[in-house]
Amino acid sequence: MKTQLFVLLFSFLSVGIFANSNPVFTKVGDKSITIKTGNWKSDAVNVIIKDADGATILSENLNTDKTGRVYNLKNLPAGIYSIEMSDDLRITTQAFTLNKDAVVMDKAVETLYKPVFASSDNTVDLNLMNLGNNVSIKITDRQNNTYLDQKEHETSINKRFDVSSLPAGIYTMSINMDGRTFSHDFTK
């Protein structure tokens, strides 16, 4: 019974923490969106607005110590867009539709957590809250020779890679997930 109560309490706290960590995209006026950055723990966030083809319409860095930013979208043509906020740890995306009279925000907010790397002389550590995405992990050298190529599907990836057998040189660990690639260079 105590275990069930603990799990239930932990679940509610986790939902609250993750809900508060997502940015707030709200519609203001007919063709404007407000972004509130106060829930982000980093000093700055990157904001990108993309069209349906993935072309970047706007990209800017915002300080999180401000209350937010209003984006006037009245000069954009009607269509489907997405707004993305990111810091060193995560990328949060929400789609919206711009019609001739208003902005309609999609209810779904997607969050992708970025990998965290740490390297020393003989090891590379990888920590990633993956949430079940397919992940490809590669280690390559500057000549594009592949030394590691593996797939992972776990919810959380916490691995230490032994690179002691690699010859001296500069290498890149690449993580590909959800159509994005994250890289970490290290020297052996």
DRENFIVO-223171 format. One line per field, with one value per residue (C-alpha): residue number from 1; residue in three letters; x, y, z. Coordinates in nm, 4 decimals, always signed. Example, Ala and Ser with C-alpha at 12.3 -4.5 7.8 and 13.67 -1.06 7.14 Angstrom:
<nodes>
seq	1	2
type	ALA	SER
px	+1.2300	+1.3670
py	-0.4500	-0.1060
pz	+0.7800	+0.7140
</nodes>
This chain:
<nodes>
seq	1	2	3	4	5	6	7	8	9	10	11	12	13	14	15	16	17	18	19	20	21	22	23	24	25	26	27	28	29	30	31	32	33	34	35	36	37	38	39	40	41	42	43	44	45	46	47	48	49	50	51	52	53	54	55	56	57	58	59	60	61	62	63	64	65	66	67	68	69	70	71	72	73	74	75	76	77	78	79	80	81	82	83	84	85	86	87	88	89	90	91	92	93	94	95	96	97	98	99	100	101	102	103	104	105	106	107	108	109	110	111	112	113	114	115	116	117	118	119	120	121	122	123	124	125	126	127	128	129	130	131	132	133	134	135	136	137	138	139	140	141	142	143	144	145	146	147	148	149	150	151	152	153	154	155	156	157	158	159	160	161	162	163	164	165	166	167	168	169	170	171	172	173	174	175	176	177	178	179	180	181	182	183	184	185	186	187	188
type	MET	LYS	THR	GLN	LEU	PHE	VAL	LEU	LEU	PHE	SER	PHE	LEU	SER	VAL	GLY	ILE	PHE	ALA	ASN	SER	ASN	PRO	VAL	PHE	THR	LYS	VAL	GLY	ASP	LYS	SER	ILE	THR	ILE	LYS	THR	GLY	ASN	TRP	LYS	SER	ASP	ALA	VAL	ASN	VAL	ILE	ILE	LYS	ASP	ALA	ASP	GLY	ALA	THR	ILE	LEU	SER	GLU	ASN	LEU	ASN	THR	ASP	LYS	THR	GLY	ARG	VAL	TYR	ASN	LEU	LYS	ASN	LEU	PRO	ALA	GLY	ILE	TYR	SER	ILE	GLU	MET	SER	ASP	ASP	LEU	ARG	ILE	THR	THR	GLN	ALA	PHE	THR	LEU	ASN	LYS	ASP	ALA	VAL	VAL	MET	ASP	LYS	ALA	VAL	GLU	THR	LEU	TYR	LYS	PRO	VAL	PHE	ALA	SER	SER	ASP	ASN	THR	VAL	ASP	LEU	ASN	LEU	MET	ASN	LEU	GLY	ASN	ASN	VAL	SER	ILE	LYS	ILE	THR	ASP	ARG	GLN	ASN	ASN	THR	TYR	LEU	ASP	GLN	LYS	GLU	HIS	GLU	THR	SER	ILE	ASN	LYS	ARG	PHE	ASP	VAL	SER	SER	LEU	PRO	ALA	GLY	ILE	TYR	THR	MET	SER	ILE	ASN	MET	ASP	GLY	ARG	THR	PHE	SER	HIS	ASP	PHE	THR	LYS
px	+0.0000	+0.2811	+0.4513	+0.1324	+0.0842	+0.4457	+0.4117	+0.0881	+0.2407	+0.5544	+0.3394	+0.1452	+0.4659	+0.6302	+0.3316	+0.3403	+0.7120	+0.6876	+0.3739	+0.5442	+0.8567	+0.6725	+0.6574	+0.3318	+0.2159	-0.1007	-0.3033	-0.3278	-0.5515	-0.6457	-0.3077	-0.0573	+0.1105	+0.2648	+0.5516	+0.6129	+0.9675	+0.9487	+0.9127	+1.2472	+1.5409	+1.8123	+1.9170	+1.8043	+1.5913	+1.5970	+1.2635	+1.2047	+0.8890	+0.8735	+0.6296	+0.4714	+0.7742	+1.0133	+1.1586	+1.2569	+1.0477	+1.1998	+1.4795	+1.5828	+1.7241	+1.5216	+1.6318	+1.4156	+1.4219	+1.1595	+0.7901	+0.7605	+0.7386	+0.4504	+0.4824	+0.2560	+0.1792	-0.0550	+0.1855	+0.2235	+0.0045	-0.2608	-0.1201	+0.0190	+0.3214	+0.5102	+0.6789	+0.9777	+1.1561	+1.4816	+1.7607	+2.0561	+1.8327	+1.5165	+1.3221	+0.9496	+0.7317	+0.3693	+0.1904	-0.0578	-0.2794	-0.2978	-0.6170	-0.7375	-0.8843	-0.7041	-0.4341	-0.5520	-0.3059	-0.2773	-0.3395	-0.0458	+0.2908	+0.5857	+0.9044	+1.2289	+1.5073	+1.8611	+2.1440	+2.3973	+2.7569	+3.0666	+3.4021	+3.7375	+4.0517	+3.9021	+3.5248	+3.2277	+2.9148	+2.5726	+2.2584	+1.9319	+1.5667	+1.4510	+1.0839	+1.0859	+1.2058	+1.4334	+1.7878	+2.0961	+2.4364	+2.7509	+3.1161	+3.3141	+3.6544	+3.7431	+3.7802	+3.4225	+3.5304	+3.2641	+3.3781	+3.0356	+2.6886	+2.4094	+2.0366	+1.8553	+1.4850	+1.4950	+1.3020	+1.6185	+1.9713	+2.2549	+2.5652	+2.9397	+3.1283	+3.4825	+3.6904	+4.0302	+4.0919	+4.0534	+4.3720	+4.4666	+4.2584	+3.9439	+3.6094	+3.2410	+2.9592	+2.6351	+2.2894	+2.0075	+1.6512	+1.3172	+1.4752	+1.7357	+2.1073	+2.3055	+2.6857	+2.9665	+3.3323	+3.5962	+3.9702	+4.1338
py	+0.0000	+0.2432	+0.1585	+0.2266	+0.5581	+0.6553	+0.5663	+0.7633	+1.0677	+1.0459	+1.0265	+1.3413	+1.5294	+1.4168	+1.5279	+1.8640	+1.9070	+1.8174	+2.0265	+2.3305	+2.2756	+2.3120	+2.6581	+2.8453	+2.9288	+3.1323	+3.3124	+3.6880	+3.8885	+3.7650	+3.6790	+3.6873	+3.4299	+3.4964	+3.2869	+3.2781	+3.1780	+3.1900	+2.8112	+2.7432	+2.6943	+2.8074	+3.1695	+3.1778	+2.9801	+2.9626	+3.0231	+2.9024	+2.9377	+2.7031	+2.6617	+2.3290	+2.2454	+2.2921	+2.6194	+2.8577	+3.1756	+3.3229	+3.2274	+3.4241	+3.3812	+3.5069	+3.5686	+3.3728	+3.6497	+3.8394	+3.7654	+3.6591	+3.7747	+3.8466	+3.7438	+3.9224	+3.6794	+3.8972	+3.9164	+3.5386	+3.3560	+3.1152	+2.7700	+2.5244	+2.6278	+2.5125	+2.6988	+2.5438	+2.6430	+2.4854	+2.5111	+2.2857	+2.0057	+1.9885	+2.0952	+2.1642	+2.1994	+2.2948	+2.3199	+2.5926	+2.6846	+3.0379	+3.1120	+3.4448	+3.5549	+3.3802	+3.1542	+2.8086	+2.6331	+2.2544	+2.1012	+1.8592	+1.9807	+1.7532	+1.7513	+1.5914	+1.5668	+1.6278	+1.3860	+1.4818	+1.3775	+1.3600	+1.2314	+1.1459	+0.9830	+0.6352	+0.6724	+0.8633	+0.8807	+0.9238	+1.0133	+1.0489	+1.0514	+0.8857	+0.8131	+0.5116	+0.6737	+0.4770	+0.5990	+0.5434	+0.5853	+0.6165	+0.6876	+0.8011	+0.9530	+1.2531	+1.0263	+0.9043	+0.5535	+0.4024	+0.2455	+0.2016	+0.1779	+0.0592	+0.1065	+0.1639	+0.1687	+0.2107	+0.4818	+0.6050	+0.5528	+0.5820	+0.4241	+0.4477	+0.3635	+0.2319	+0.3991	+0.2877	+0.0635	+0.3507	+0.4934	+0.8486	+1.1051	+1.3173	+1.1362	+1.2236	+1.0485	+1.1122	+1.0472	+1.0340	+1.0279	+1.1572	+1.2929	+1.5021	+1.4502	+1.5569	+1.5353	+1.5337	+1.5578	+1.3988	+1.3407	+1.0079
pz	+0.0000	+0.0845	-0.2444	-0.4412	-0.2612	-0.3308	-0.7020	-0.7269	-0.5538	-0.7702	-1.0851	-0.9928	-0.9095	-1.2345	-1.4405	-1.2644	-1.3245	-1.6938	-1.7435	-1.5934	-1.8000	-2.1307	-2.2813	-2.2959	-2.6473	-2.6377	-2.8982	-2.8495	-3.0786	-3.4217	-3.5720	-3.2855	-3.0621	-2.7216	-2.5923	-2.2191	-2.1268	-1.7460	-1.7064	-1.8735	-1.6357	-1.8806	-1.9288	-2.2921	-2.5360	-2.9126	-3.0882	-3.4443	-3.6527	-3.9533	-4.2393	-4.3408	-4.5589	-4.2660	-4.3966	-4.1161	-4.1147	-3.7978	-3.5612	-3.2531	-2.9043	-2.6086	-2.2520	-2.0099	-1.7483	-1.9476	-1.9290	-2.2909	-2.6492	-2.8862	-3.2505	-3.4985	-3.7819	-3.9900	-4.2865	-4.3192	-4.5709	-4.4465	-4.3806	-4.1286	-3.9223	-3.6163	-3.3357	-3.1645	-2.8444	-2.7367	-2.4817	-2.4010	-2.2702	-2.4801	-2.7883	-2.7557	-3.0656	-3.1227	-3.4576	-3.5426	-3.8327	-3.9600	-4.1476	-4.2870	-3.9532	-3.6699	-3.5287	-3.4196	-3.1883	-3.2033	-2.8608	-2.8875	-2.7571	-2.8394	-2.6335	-2.7463	-2.4903	-2.6141	-2.5304	-2.2650	-2.3364	-2.1166	-2.2352	-2.0816	-2.2226	-2.2541	-2.2154	-2.3546	-2.1409	-2.2989	-2.1040	-2.2912	-2.1909	-2.5094	-2.4359	-2.6685	-2.9926	-3.2228	-3.1643	-3.3752	-3.2053	-3.4183	-3.3538	-3.6581	-3.7194	-3.9381	-4.2425	-4.1817	-4.0774	-3.8511	-3.5218	-3.3614	-3.5143	-3.2883	-3.2443	-2.9145	-2.8268	-2.4499	-2.2653	-2.0979	-2.2281	-1.9768	-2.1240	-2.0917	-2.4089	-2.3758	-2.6481	-2.5157	-2.8185	-3.0674	-3.2192	-3.1200	-3.3079	-3.3149	-3.3199	-3.3337	-3.1491	-3.3393	-3.2020	-3.4556	-3.3276	-3.4443	-3.7637	-3.5779	-3.5296	-3.2220	-3.2226	-2.9693	-3.0708	-2.8515	-2.8690	-2.7933
</nodes>
